Amino acid sequence: MLDQSLEGFPKSYRLDSGLECEVRPLEARDETPFWEFFQAVPQEERMLIKHHVHRPEVIADWCSKIDYGRNLPLLGFVDDQVIGACTLHQQLGGWKRHIGRISVFIHPLFRGRGLAKSLVQEVIQIAQQSGVEKLEAEFIAEQERAIQVFAFLGFSDLLRLEAYVRDMQAVSHDYVLMGMDLTTDEEYAGVG
Ligand SMILES: CC(C)(COP(=O)(O)OP(=O)(O)OC[C@H]1O[C@@H](n2cnc3c(N)ncnc32)[C@H](O)[C@@H]1OP(=O)(O)O)[C@@H](O)C(=O)NCCC(=O)NCCS
């Protein structure tokens, strides 16, 4: 089902500023531009990403072991530069096997042009077509803009825990878990 939902890629987007952007899943040949993209992550945003993405060997490892069933990174490109990434993370077993997690990061110079909204929307659709039943996304409360994007696309708060997570400077932050139920086409077909 996942293969089918990826058939439409690459896709071409025109961003709010009129900039043309190509969107497609990560491929092994993207190792260098994908690593360069993560070098643009400001220091204060590094804690928002769960992996050591400034290390080339981490990105090399991702690109050599691409498994869309586990991690499907959808990338936005302008020319050969990666300007945004939105990933669908899935666990293939265990009690969260029906739940996908979405994360998104947009290059600081390309924010405010609608790219996050478009990429997250695209990943929601892929998840739905692939049979994922629920989606979740994790934030600290200060990520108001990201929370706004996910709320706009249908996510709602599942949980807020005060001073629950801690950054590299040992400062505590409120933890926010948002979620969304995905209705399958069959369920829609039964309505009305
Ligand atoms: C949060 C983030 C993903 C948004 O990306 P983006 O491409 O700038 O978002 P969009 O352009 O799609 O904008 C979506 C909404 O953000 C808000 N927004 C956009 N530009 C803004 C700006 N300059 N100031 C304040 N809010 C802004 C608006 O609500 C906008 O909706 P609108 O178009 O209806 O006004 C991006 O800032 C980012 O990567 N942040 C750091 C990482 C992060 O927080 N990731 C989420 C973890 S899952």
The ligand as a Tripos MOL2 file, in Angstrom:
@<TRIPOS>MOLECULE
LIG
   48    50     1     0     0
SMALL
NO_CHARGES

@<TRIPOS>ATOM
      1 C1          7.3080   25.0360   12.6480 C.3       1 LIG1
      2 C2          7.8030   24.9290   11.2240 C.3       1 LIG1
      3 C3          7.8140   23.4570   10.8160 C.3       1 LIG1
      4 C4          6.8710   25.7410   10.3060 C.3       1 LIG1
      5 O1          7.3390   25.6630    8.9640 O.3       1 LIG1
      6 P1          6.8670   26.7190    7.8360 P.3       1 LIG1
      7 O2          7.1850   26.1190    6.5080 O.co2     1 LIG1
      8 O3          7.4210   28.0290    8.1540 O.co2     1 LIG1
      9 O4          5.2930   26.7160    8.0740 O.3       1 LIG1
     10 P2          4.2190   27.2370    7.0220 P.3       1 LIG1
     11 O5          4.8330   28.2610    6.1330 O.co2     1 LIG1
     12 O6          3.5950   26.0330    6.4000 O.co2     1 LIG1
     13 O7          3.2270   27.9960    7.9660 O.3       1 LIG1
     14 C5          2.3140   27.3800    8.6990 C.3       1 LIG1
     15 C6          1.7650   28.3510    9.7240 C.3       1 LIG1
     16 O8          2.8370   28.8200   10.5640 O.3       1 LIG1
     17 C7          2.5380   30.1580   10.9470 C.3       1 LIG1
     18 N1          3.5920   31.0280   10.4210 N.ar      1 LIG1
     19 C8          4.1660   31.0020    9.2110 C.ar      1 LIG1
     20 N2          5.1010   31.9710    9.1180 N.ar      1 LIG1
     21 C9          5.1250   32.6030   10.2960 C.ar      1 LIG1
     22 C10         5.8990   33.6620   10.8170 C.ar      1 LIG1
     23 N3          6.8430   34.2710   10.0840 N.pl3     1 LIG1
     24 N4          5.6670   34.0290   12.0970 N.ar      1 LIG1
     25 C11         4.7360   33.4010   12.8340 C.ar      1 LIG1
     26 N5          3.9640   32.3870   12.3870 N.ar      1 LIG1
     27 C12         4.1710   31.9850   11.1310 C.ar      1 LIG1
     28 C13         1.2290   30.5030   10.3820 C.3       1 LIG1
     29 O9          0.2220   30.1270   11.2740 O.3       1 LIG1
     30 C14         1.1550   29.6240    9.1800 C.3       1 LIG1
     31 O10        -0.1440   29.4300    8.7910 O.3       1 LIG1
     32 P3         -0.8220   30.4620    7.7130 P.3       1 LIG1
     33 O11        -0.0960   30.2290    6.4420 O.co2     1 LIG1
     34 O12        -2.2460   30.0110    7.6690 O.co2     1 LIG1
     35 O13        -0.6380   31.8360    8.2600 O.co2     1 LIG1
     36 C15         9.2440   25.5110   11.0940 C.3       1 LIG1
     37 O14         9.2490   26.7930   11.6830 O.3       1 LIG1
     38 C16        10.3130   24.6570   11.7610 C.2       1 LIG1
     39 O15        10.9160   23.8210   11.0980 O.2       1 LIG1
     40 N6         10.5330   24.8730   13.0700 N.am      1 LIG1
     41 C17        11.5170   24.1480   13.8580 C.3       1 LIG1
     42 C18        11.2360   22.6780   13.9950 C.3       1 LIG1
     43 C19         9.8970   22.3290   14.5580 C.2       1 LIG1
     44 O16         9.3460   22.9860   15.4420 O.2       1 LIG1
     45 N7          9.3780   21.1890   14.0610 N.am      1 LIG1
     46 C20         8.1440   20.6080   14.5160 C.3       1 LIG1
     47 C21         8.4250   19.3730   15.3070 C.3       1 LIG1
     48 S1          7.3670   18.0570   14.8570 S.3       1 LIG1
@<TRIPOS>BOND
     1     1     2 1
     2     2     3 1
     3     2     4 1
     4     2    36 1
     5     4     5 1
     6     5     6 1
     7     6     7 2
     8     6     8 1
     9     6     9 1
    10     9    10 1
    11    10    11 2
    12    10    12 1
    13    10    13 1
    14    13    14 1
    15    14    15 1
    16    15    16 1
    17    15    30 1
    18    16    17 1
    19    17    18 1
    20    17    28 1
    21    18    19 ar
    22    18    27 ar
    23    19    20 ar
    24    20    21 ar
    25    21    22 ar
    26    21    27 ar
    27    22    23 1
    28    22    24 ar
    29    24    25 ar
    30    25    26 ar
    31    26    27 ar
    32    28    29 1
    33    28    30 1
    34    30    31 1
    35    31    32 1
    36    32    33 2
    37    32    34 1
    38    32    35 1
    39    36    37 1
    40    36    38 1
    41    38    39 2
    42    38    40 1
    43    40    41 1
    44    41    42 1
    45    42    43 1
    46    43    44 2
    47    43    45 1
    48    45    46 1
    49    46    47 1
    50    47    48 1
@<TRIPOS>SUBSTRUCTURE
     1 LIG1         1 GROUP 0 **** ****
